[in-house]
């Protein structure tokens, strides 16, 4: 995931929400997987990667450690 983030790729959920799926769990960010089943994953990747679109953080905090000033 760190390598994908460095390549500026959007990240779907893996163990919970990401910055691209809405931010932090405590802000009720959704968990959005790229595909809903293994068959959908195989078919989607075989056709070039047809993952679900991501909403982004929409202005919500994406880190549990805000900048200290």
PyMOL Python script that loads the backbone (N, CA, C, O; Angstrom):
from pymol import cmd

cmd.read_pdbstr("""\
ATOM      1  N   UNK A   1       0.825  -1.189   0.000  1.00  0.00           N
ATOM      2  CA  UNK A   1       0.000   0.000   0.000  1.00  0.00           C
ATOM      3  C   UNK A   1       0.865   1.248   0.000  1.00  0.00           C
ATOM      4  O   UNK A   1       0.525   2.243  -0.640  1.00  0.00           O
ATOM      5  N   UNK A   2       1.992   1.201   0.720  1.00  0.00           N
ATOM      6  CA  UNK A   2       2.872   2.369   0.744  1.00  0.00           C
ATOM      7  C   UNK A   2       3.418   2.664  -0.653  1.00  0.00           C
ATOM      8  O   UNK A   2       3.507   3.826  -1.049  1.00  0.00           O
ATOM      9  N   UNK A   3       3.778   1.642  -1.384  1.00  0.00           N
ATOM     10  CA  UNK A   3       4.288   1.850  -2.745  1.00  0.00           C
ATOM     11  C   UNK A   3       3.200   2.424  -3.656  1.00  0.00           C
ATOM     12  O   UNK A   3       3.474   3.318  -4.457  1.00  0.00           O
ATOM     13  N   UNK A   4       1.980   1.922  -3.539  1.00  0.00           N
ATOM     14  CA  UNK A   4       0.891   2.468  -4.349  1.00  0.00           C
ATOM     15  C   UNK A   4       0.623   3.925  -4.004  1.00  0.00           C
ATOM     16  O   UNK A   4       0.354   4.731  -4.894  1.00  0.00           O
ATOM     17  N   UNK A   5       0.694   4.273  -2.725  1.00  0.00           N
ATOM     18  CA  UNK A   5       0.489   5.656  -2.298  1.00  0.00           C
ATOM     19  C   UNK A   5       1.584   6.557  -2.878  1.00  0.00           C
ATOM     20  O   UNK A   5       1.300   7.672  -3.316  1.00  0.00           O
ATOM     21  N   UNK A   6       2.843   6.074  -2.883  1.00  0.00           N
ATOM     22  CA  UNK A   6       3.943   6.860  -3.457  1.00  0.00           C
ATOM     23  C   UNK A   6       3.773   7.044  -4.961  1.00  0.00           C
ATOM     24  O   UNK A   6       4.265   8.022  -5.523  1.00  0.00           O
ATOM     25  N   UNK A   7       3.088   6.125  -5.610  1.00  0.00           N
ATOM     26  CA  UNK A   7       2.814   6.240  -7.042  1.00  0.00           C
ATOM     27  C   UNK A   7       1.534   7.030  -7.324  1.00  0.00           C
ATOM     28  O   UNK A   7       1.068   7.090  -8.462  1.00  0.00           O
ATOM     29  N   UNK A   8       0.969   7.639  -6.269  1.00  0.00           N
ATOM     30  CA  UNK A   8      -0.251   8.461  -6.368  1.00  0.00           C
ATOM     31  C   UNK A   8      -1.459   7.663  -6.848  1.00  0.00           C
ATOM     32  O   UNK A   8      -2.313   8.191  -7.561  1.00  0.00           O
ATOM     33  N   UNK A   9      -1.531   6.384  -6.456  1.00  0.00           N
ATOM     34  CA  UNK A   9      -2.685   5.554  -6.796  1.00  0.00           C
ATOM     35  C   UNK A   9      -3.730   5.639  -5.703  1.00  0.00           C
ATOM     36  O   UNK A   9      -3.388   5.752  -4.526  1.00  0.00           O
ATOM     37  N   UNK A  10      -4.983   5.586  -6.068  1.00  0.00           N
ATOM     38  CA  UNK A  10      -6.062   5.525  -5.089  1.00  0.00           C
ATOM     39  C   UNK A  10      -6.064   4.145  -4.446  1.00  0.00           C
ATOM     40  O   UNK A  10      -5.801   3.142  -5.109  1.00  0.00           O
ATOM     41  N   UNK A  11      -6.365   4.102  -3.144  1.00  0.00           N
ATOM     42  CA  UNK A  11      -6.338   2.831  -2.423  1.00  0.00           C
ATOM     43  C   UNK A  11      -7.715   2.465  -1.901  1.00  0.00           C
ATOM     44  O   UNK A  11      -8.325   3.214  -1.139  1.00  0.00           O
ATOM     45  N   UNK A  12      -8.190   1.317  -2.317  1.00  0.00           N
ATOM     46  CA  UNK A  12      -9.428   0.770  -1.766  1.00  0.00           C
ATOM     47  C   UNK A  12      -9.141   0.215  -0.380  1.00  0.00           C
ATOM     48  O   UNK A  12      -7.983   0.088   0.016  1.00  0.00           O
ATOM     49  N   UNK A  13     -10.181  -0.112   0.346  1.00  0.00           N
ATOM     50  CA  UNK A  13     -10.038  -0.657   1.698  1.00  0.00           C
ATOM     51  C   UNK A  13      -9.332  -2.000   1.661  1.00  0.00           C
ATOM     52  O   UNK A  13      -9.431  -2.744   0.686  1.00  0.00           O
ATOM     53  N   UNK A  14      -8.616  -2.299   2.740  1.00  0.00           N
ATOM     54  CA  UNK A  14      -8.070  -3.640   2.903  1.00  0.00           C
ATOM     55  C   UNK A  14      -8.483  -4.165   4.279  1.00  0.00           C
ATOM     56  O   UNK A  14      -9.099  -5.227   4.355  1.00  0.00           O
ATOM     57  N   UNK A  15      -8.167  -3.464   5.362  1.00  0.00           N
ATOM     58  CA  UNK A  15      -8.594  -3.855   6.700  1.00  0.00           C
ATOM     59  C   UNK A  15      -9.539  -2.824   7.303  1.00  0.00           C
ATOM     60  O   UNK A  15      -9.805  -2.865   8.505  1.00  0.00           O
ATOM     61  N   UNK A  16     -10.035  -1.928   6.517  1.00  0.00           N
ATOM     62  CA  UNK A  16     -10.902  -0.851   6.977  1.00  0.00           C
ATOM     63  C   UNK A  16     -10.774   0.323   6.031  1.00  0.00           C
ATOM     64  O   UNK A  16     -10.189   0.187   4.957  1.00  0.00           O
ATOM     65  N   UNK A  17     -11.309   1.477   6.408  1.00  0.00           N
ATOM     66  CA  UNK A  17     -11.280   2.641   5.521  1.00  0.00           C
ATOM     67  C   UNK A  17      -9.860   3.128   5.232  1.00  0.00           C
ATOM     68  O   UNK A  17      -8.942   2.896   6.019  1.00  0.00           O
ATOM     69  N   UNK A  18      -9.694   3.799   4.106  1.00  0.00           N
ATOM     70  CA  UNK A  18      -8.447   4.483   3.769  1.00  0.00           C
ATOM     71  C   UNK A  18      -8.781   5.951   3.537  1.00  0.00           C
ATOM     72  O   UNK A  18      -9.950   6.335   3.547  1.00  0.00           O
ATOM     73  N   UNK A  19      -7.758   6.765   3.328  1.00  0.00           N
ATOM     74  CA  UNK A  19      -7.984   8.176   3.031  1.00  0.00           C
ATOM     75  C   UNK A  19      -8.840   8.336   1.776  1.00  0.00           C
ATOM     76  O   UNK A  19      -9.606   9.293   1.670  1.00  0.00           O
ATOM     77  N   UNK A  20      -8.720   7.426   0.843  1.00  0.00           N
ATOM     78  CA  UNK A  20      -9.476   7.507  -0.406  1.00  0.00           C
ATOM     79  C   UNK A  20     -10.915   7.021  -0.276  1.00  0.00           C
ATOM     80  O   UNK A  20     -11.738   7.301  -1.147  1.00  0.00           O
ATOM     81  N   UNK A  21     -11.231   6.300   0.793  1.00  0.00           N
ATOM     82  CA  UNK A  21     -12.602   5.822   0.970  1.00  0.00           C
ATOM     83  C   UNK A  21     -13.378   6.664   1.974  1.00  0.00           C
ATOM     84  O   UNK A  21     -14.541   6.371   2.252  1.00  0.00           O
ATOM     85  N   UNK A  22     -12.765   7.693   2.517  1.00  0.00           N
ATOM     86  CA  UNK A  22     -13.510   8.584   3.403  1.00  0.00           C
ATOM     87  C   UNK A  22     -12.812   8.948   4.694  1.00  0.00           C
ATOM     88  O   UNK A  22     -13.394   9.672   5.502  1.00  0.00           O
ATOM     89  N   UNK A  23     -11.595   8.486   4.934  1.00  0.00           N
ATOM     90  CA  UNK A  23     -10.868   8.890   6.131  1.00  0.00           C
ATOM     91  C   UNK A  23     -10.927   7.880   7.253  1.00  0.00           C
ATOM     92  O   UNK A  23     -10.753   6.683   7.025  1.00  0.00           O
ATOM     93  N   UNK A  24     -11.170   8.351   8.461  1.00  0.00           N
ATOM     94  CA  UNK A  24     -11.082   7.535   9.663  1.00  0.00           C
ATOM     95  C   UNK A  24     -12.393   6.828  10.010  1.00  0.00           C
ATOM     96  O   UNK A  24     -13.477   7.313   9.689  1.00  0.00           O
ATOM     97  N   UNK A  25     -12.274   5.672  10.671  1.00  0.00           N
ATOM     98  CA  UNK A  25     -13.465   4.922  11.108  1.00  0.00           C
ATOM     99  C   UNK A  25     -14.348   5.748  12.031  1.00  0.00           C
ATOM    100  O   UNK A  25     -15.573   5.713  11.915  1.00  0.00           O
ATOM    101  N   UNK A  26     -13.728   6.499  12.955  1.00  0.00           N
ATOM    102  CA  UNK A  26     -14.522   7.278  13.905  1.00  0.00           C
ATOM    103  C   UNK A  26     -15.332   8.385  13.218  1.00  0.00           C
ATOM    104  O   UNK A  26     -16.255   8.936  13.818  1.00  0.00           O
ATOM    105  N   UNK A  27     -14.998   8.710  11.978  1.00  0.00           N
ATOM    106  CA  UNK A  27     -15.787   9.661  11.195  1.00  0.00           C
ATOM    107  C   UNK A  27     -16.790   8.940  10.295  1.00  0.00           C
ATOM    108  O   UNK A  27     -17.353   9.531   9.374  1.00  0.00           O
ATOM    109  N   UNK A  28     -17.001   7.655  10.577  1.00  0.00           N
ATOM    110  CA  UNK A  28     -17.966   6.822   9.844  1.00  0.00           C
ATOM    111  C   UNK A  28     -17.604   6.680   8.369  1.00  0.00           C
ATOM    112  O   UNK A  28     -18.479   6.619   7.506  1.00  0.00           O
ATOM    113  N   UNK A  29     -16.310   6.630   8.096  1.00  0.00           N
ATOM    114  CA  UNK A  29     -15.869   6.411   6.722  1.00  0.00           C
ATOM    115  C   UNK A  29     -16.231   4.989   6.302  1.00  0.00           C
ATOM    116  O   UNK A  29     -16.104   4.058   7.098  1.00  0.00           O
ATOM    117  N   UNK A  30     -16.675   4.817   5.078  1.00  0.00           N
ATOM    118  CA  UNK A  30     -17.055   3.473   4.641  1.00  0.00           C
ATOM    119  C   UNK A  30     -15.846   2.611   4.298  1.00  0.00           C
ATOM    120  O   UNK A  30     -14.774   3.122   3.972  1.00  0.00           O
ATOM    121  N   UNK A  31     -16.032   1.323   4.377  1.00  0.00           N
ATOM    122  CA  UNK A  31     -15.048   0.367   3.880  1.00  0.00           C
ATOM    123  C   UNK A  31     -15.494  -0.023   2.484  1.00  0.00           C
ATOM    124  O   UNK A  31     -16.575  -0.585   2.306  1.00  0.00           O
ATOM    125  N   UNK A  32     -14.666   0.272   1.494  1.00  0.00           N
ATOM    126  CA  UNK A  32     -15.025   0.021   0.099  1.00  0.00           C
ATOM    127  C   UNK A  32     -13.953  -0.856  -0.525  1.00  0.00           C
ATOM    128  O   UNK A  32     -12.815  -0.427  -0.713  1.00  0.00           O
ATOM    129  N   UNK A  33     -14.324  -2.074  -0.840  1.00  0.00           N
ATOM    130  CA  UNK A  33     -13.395  -2.984  -1.496  1.00  0.00           C
ATOM    131  C   UNK A  33     -13.475  -2.778  -3.006  1.00  0.00           C
ATOM    132  O   UNK A  33     -14.515  -2.379  -3.531  1.00  0.00           O
ATOM    133  N   UNK A  34     -12.389  -3.048  -3.687  1.00  0.00           N
ATOM    134  CA  UNK A  34     -12.355  -2.867  -5.140  1.00  0.00           C
ATOM    135  C   UNK A  34     -13.345  -3.755  -5.872  1.00  0.00           C
ATOM    136  O   UNK A  34     -13.903  -3.363  -6.897  1.00  0.00           O
ATOM    137  N   UNK A  35     -13.558  -4.941  -5.347  1.00  0.00           N
ATOM    138  CA  UNK A  35     -14.470  -5.909  -5.958  1.00  0.00           C
ATOM    139  C   UNK A  35     -15.255  -6.599  -4.854  1.00  0.00           C
ATOM    140  O   UNK A  35     -14.763  -6.743  -3.735  1.00  0.00           O
ATOM    141  N   UNK A  36     -16.463  -7.022  -5.161  1.00  0.00           N
ATOM    142  CA  UNK A  36     -17.309  -7.624  -4.132  1.00  0.00           C
ATOM    143  C   UNK A  36     -17.148  -9.139  -4.007  1.00  0.00           C
ATOM    144  O   UNK A  36     -17.661  -9.734  -3.060  1.00  0.00           O
ATOM    145  N   UNK A  37     -16.449  -9.765  -4.942  1.00  0.00           N
ATOM    146  CA  UNK A  37     -16.233 -11.209  -4.864  1.00  0.00           C
ATOM    147  C   UNK A  37     -14.973 -11.581  -5.637  1.00  0.00           C
ATOM    148  O   UNK A  37     -14.442 -10.774  -6.400  1.00  0.00           O
ATOM    149  N   UNK A  38     -14.498 -12.809  -5.434  1.00  0.00           N
ATOM    150  CA  UNK A  38     -13.314 -13.258  -6.170  1.00  0.00           C
ATOM    151  C   UNK A  38     -13.575 -13.338  -7.670  1.00  0.00           C
ATOM    152  O   UNK A  38     -12.720 -12.972  -8.475  1.00  0.00           O
ATOM    153  N   UNK A  39     -14.750 -13.816  -8.036  1.00  0.00           N
ATOM    154  CA  UNK A  39     -15.069 -13.899  -9.468  1.00  0.00           C
ATOM    155  C   UNK A  39     -15.091 -12.521 -10.103  1.00  0.00           C
ATOM    156  O   UNK A  39     -14.611 -12.343 -11.222  1.00  0.00           O
ATOM    157  N   UNK A  40     -15.651 -11.534  -9.389  1.00  0.00           N
ATOM    158  CA  UNK A  40     -15.669 -10.168  -9.905  1.00  0.00           C
ATOM    159  C   UNK A  40     -14.245  -9.618 -10.019  1.00  0.00           C
ATOM    160  O   UNK A  40     -13.926  -8.907 -10.972  1.00  0.00           O
ATOM    161  N   UNK A  41     -13.391  -9.949  -9.048  1.00  0.00           N
ATOM    162  CA  UNK A  41     -11.986  -9.526  -9.091  1.00  0.00           C
ATOM    163  C   UNK A  41     -11.292 -10.100 -10.323  1.00  0.00           C
ATOM    164  O   UNK A  41     -10.642  -9.366 -11.067  1.00  0.00           O
ATOM    165  N   UNK A  42     -11.427 -11.410 -10.541  1.00  0.00           N
ATOM    166  CA  UNK A  42     -10.768 -12.042 -11.686  1.00  0.00           C
ATOM    167  C   UNK A  42     -11.274 -11.456 -13.002  1.00  0.00           C
ATOM    168  O   UNK A  42     -10.478 -11.149 -13.890  1.00  0.00           O
ATOM    169  N   UNK A  43     -12.587 -11.301 -13.134  1.00  0.00           N
ATOM    170  CA  UNK A  43     -13.157 -10.737 -14.361  1.00  0.00           C
ATOM    171  C   UNK A  43     -12.748  -9.282 -14.553  1.00  0.00           C
ATOM    172  O   UNK A  43     -12.393  -8.872 -15.658  1.00  0.00           O
ATOM    173  N   UNK A  44     -12.797  -8.502 -13.473  1.00  0.00           N
ATOM    174  CA  UNK A  44     -12.450  -7.081 -13.563  1.00  0.00           C
ATOM    175  C   UNK A  44     -10.999  -6.862 -13.930  1.00  0.00           C
ATOM    176  O   UNK A  44     -10.699  -6.026 -14.782  1.00  0.00           O
ATOM    177  N   UNK A  45     -10.096  -7.594 -13.308  1.00  0.00           N
ATOM    178  CA  UNK A  45      -8.670  -7.436 -13.609  1.00  0.00           C
ATOM    179  C   UNK A  45      -8.331  -7.971 -14.999  1.00  0.00           C
ATOM    180  O   UNK A  45      -7.440  -7.438 -15.662  1.00  0.00           O
ATOM    181  N   UNK A  46      -9.024  -9.011 -15.447  1.00  0.00           N
ATOM    182  CA  UNK A  46      -8.792  -9.538 -16.791  1.00  0.00           C
ATOM    183  C   UNK A  46      -9.206  -8.536 -17.862  1.00  0.00           C
ATOM    184  O   UNK A  46      -8.682  -8.552 -18.976  1.00  0.00           O
ATOM    185  N   UNK A  47     -10.155  -7.660 -17.513  1.00  0.00           N
ATOM    186  CA  UNK A  47     -10.613  -6.667 -18.488  1.00  0.00           C
ATOM    187  C   UNK A  47      -9.977  -5.293 -18.258  1.00  0.00           C
ATOM    188  O   UNK A  47     -10.481  -4.286 -18.755  1.00  0.00           O
ATOM    189  N   UNK A  48      -8.882  -5.250 -17.514  1.00  0.00           N
ATOM    190  CA  UNK A  48      -8.155  -3.990 -17.365  1.00  0.00           C
ATOM    191  C   UNK A  48      -8.339  -3.282 -16.043  1.00  0.00           C
ATOM    192  O   UNK A  48      -7.831  -2.171 -15.889  1.00  0.00           O
ATOM    193  N   UNK A  49      -9.024  -3.851 -15.095  1.00  0.00           N
ATOM    194  CA  UNK A  49      -9.160  -3.243 -13.772  1.00  0.00           C
ATOM    195  C   UNK A  49     -10.375  -2.352 -13.638  1.00  0.00           C
ATOM    196  O   UNK A  49     -10.246  -1.128 -13.660  1.00  0.00           O
ATOM    197  N   UNK A  50     -11.532  -2.928 -13.503  1.00  0.00           N
ATOM    198  CA  UNK A  50     -12.787  -2.184 -13.398  1.00  0.00           C
ATOM    199  C   UNK A  50     -13.233  -2.077 -11.947  1.00  0.00           C
ATOM    200  O   UNK A  50     -14.318  -2.541 -11.596  1.00  0.00           O
ATOM    201  N   UNK A  51     -12.390  -1.461 -11.084  1.00  0.00           N
ATOM    202  CA  UNK A  51     -12.723  -1.355  -9.663  1.00  0.00           C
ATOM    203  C   UNK A  51     -13.803  -0.315  -9.422  1.00  0.00           C
ATOM    204  O   UNK A  51     -14.074   0.537 -10.269  1.00  0.00           O
ATOM    205  N   UNK A  52     -14.417  -0.405  -8.237  1.00  0.00           N
ATOM    206  CA  UNK A  52     -15.437   0.565  -7.851  1.00  0.00           C
ATOM    207  C   UNK A  52     -14.793   1.947  -7.677  1.00  0.00           C
ATOM    208  O   UNK A  52     -13.650   2.029  -7.227  1.00  0.00           O
ATOM    209  N   UNK A  53     -15.499   3.037  -8.023  1.00  0.00           N
ATOM    210  CA  UNK A  53     -14.950   4.375  -7.819  1.00  0.00           C
ATOM    211  C   UNK A  53     -14.876   4.718  -6.331  1.00  0.00           C
ATOM    212  O   UNK A  53     -15.633   4.178  -5.523  1.00  0.00           O
ATOM    213  N   UNK A  54     -13.962   5.614  -5.979  1.00  0.00           N
ATOM    214  CA  UNK A  54     -13.758   6.006  -4.579  1.00  0.00           C
ATOM    215  C   UNK A  54     -14.212   7.447  -4.349  1.00  0.00           C
ATOM    216  O   UNK A  54     -14.017   8.301  -5.214  1.00  0.00           O
ATOM    217  N   UNK A  55     -14.822   7.726  -3.181  1.00  0.00           N
ATOM    218  CA  UNK A  55     -15.341   9.067  -2.921  1.00  0.00           C
ATOM    219  C   UNK A  55     -14.301  10.072  -2.450  1.00  0.00           C
ATOM    220  O   UNK A  55     -14.531  11.275  -2.570  1.00  0.00           O
ATOM    221  N   UNK A  56     -13.164   9.629  -1.918  1.00  0.00           N
ATOM    222  CA  UNK A  56     -12.184  10.542  -1.331  1.00  0.00           C
ATOM    223  C   UNK A  56     -12.599  10.921   0.078  1.00  0.00           C
ATOM    224  O   UNK A  56     -13.652  10.491   0.550  1.00  0.00           O
ATOM    225  N   UNK A  57     -11.791  11.716   0.751  1.00  0.00           N
ATOM    226  CA  UNK A  57     -12.034  12.051   2.154  1.00  0.00           C
ATOM    227  C   UNK A  57     -13.097  13.122   2.342  1.00  0.00           C
ATOM    228  O   UNK A  57     -13.645  13.244   3.438  1.00  0.00           O
ATOM    229  N   UNK A  58     -13.402  13.885   1.333  1.00  0.00           N
ATOM    230  CA  UNK A  58     -14.445  14.923   1.402  1.00  0.00           C
ATOM    231  C   UNK A  58     -14.230  15.897   2.563  1.00  0.00           C
ATOM    232  O   UNK A  58     -15.180  16.276   3.248  1.00  0.00           O
ATOM    233  N   UNK A  59     -12.977  16.297   2.776  1.00  0.00           N
ATOM    234  CA  UNK A  59     -12.673  17.275   3.808  1.00  0.00           C
ATOM    235  C   UNK A  59     -12.573  16.740   5.220  1.00  0.00           C
ATOM    236  O   UNK A  59     -12.301  17.506   6.144  1.00  0.00           O
ATOM    237  N   UNK A  60     -12.785  15.443   5.417  1.00  0.00           N
ATOM    238  CA  UNK A  60     -12.690  14.847   6.753  1.00  0.00           C
ATOM    239  C   UNK A  60     -11.228  14.523   7.056  1.00  0.00           C
ATOM    240  O   UNK A  60     -10.458  14.276   6.129  1.00  0.00           O
ATOM    241  N   UNK A  61     -10.822  14.517   8.340  1.00  0.00           N
ATOM    242  CA  UNK A  61      -9.444  14.161   8.670  1.00  0.00           C
ATOM    243  C   UNK A  61      -9.132  12.724   8.261  1.00  0.00           C
ATOM    244  O   UNK A  61      -9.969  11.833   8.406  1.00  0.00           O
ATOM    245  N   UNK A  62      -7.929  12.509   7.752  1.00  0.00           N
ATOM    246  CA  UNK A  62      -7.536  11.168   7.322  1.00  0.00           C
ATOM    247  C   UNK A  62      -6.430  10.602   8.202  1.00  0.00           C
ATOM    248  O   UNK A  62      -5.931   9.506   7.947  1.00  0.00           O
ATOM    249  N   UNK A  63      -6.052  11.334   9.223  1.00  0.00           N
ATOM    250  CA  UNK A  63      -4.998  10.879  10.129  1.00  0.00           C
ATOM    251  C   UNK A  63      -5.431  11.025  11.572  1.00  0.00           C
ATOM    252  O   UNK A  63      -6.159  11.953  11.922  1.00  0.00           O
ATOM    253  N   UNK A  64      -4.974  10.093  12.415  1.00  0.00           N
ATOM    254  CA  UNK A  64      -5.249  10.196  13.844  1.00  0.00           C
ATOM    255  C   UNK A  64      -4.260  11.119  14.536  1.00  0.00           C
ATOM    256  O   UNK A  64      -4.389  11.383  15.732  1.00  0.00           O
ATOM    257  N   UNK A  65      -3.279  11.609  13.801  1.00  0.00           N
ATOM    258  CA  UNK A  65      -2.245  12.485  14.350  1.00  0.00           C
ATOM    259  C   UNK A  65      -2.244  13.817  13.604  1.00  0.00           C
ATOM    260  O   UNK A  65      -1.442  14.012  12.691  1.00  0.00           O
ATOM    261  N   UNK A  66      -3.124  14.722  13.980  1.00  0.00           N
ATOM    262  CA  UNK A  66      -3.142  16.020  13.297  1.00  0.00           C
ATOM    263  C   UNK A  66      -1.844  16.784  13.545  1.00  0.00           C
ATOM    264  O   UNK A  66      -1.151  16.549  14.535  1.00  0.00           O
ATOM    265  N   UNK A  67      -1.533  17.678  12.652  1.00  0.00           N
ATOM    266  CA  UNK A  67      -0.316  18.496  12.800  1.00  0.00           C
ATOM    267  C   UNK A  67      -0.383  19.314  14.075  1.00  0.00           C
ATOM    268  O   UNK A  67      -1.402  19.938  14.371  1.00  0.00           O
ATOM    269  N   UNK A  68       0.697  19.309  14.822  1.00  0.00           N
ATOM    270  CA  UNK A  68       0.763  20.124  16.036  1.00  0.00           C
ATOM    271  C   UNK A  68       1.362  21.467  15.697  1.00  0.00           C
ATOM    272  O   UNK A  68       2.382  21.540  15.011  1.00  0.00           O
ATOM    273  N   UNK A  69       0.746  22.521  16.165  1.00  0.00           N
ATOM    274  CA  UNK A  69       1.237  23.876  15.861  1.00  0.00           C
ATOM    275  C   UNK A  69       1.491  24.636  17.131  1.00  0.00           C
ATOM    276  O   UNK A  69       1.908  25.794  17.085  1.00  0.00           O
TER     277      UNK A  69
END
""", "prot")
cmd.dss("prot")
cmd.show_as("cartoon", "prot")
cmd.util.cbc("prot")
cmd.orient("prot")
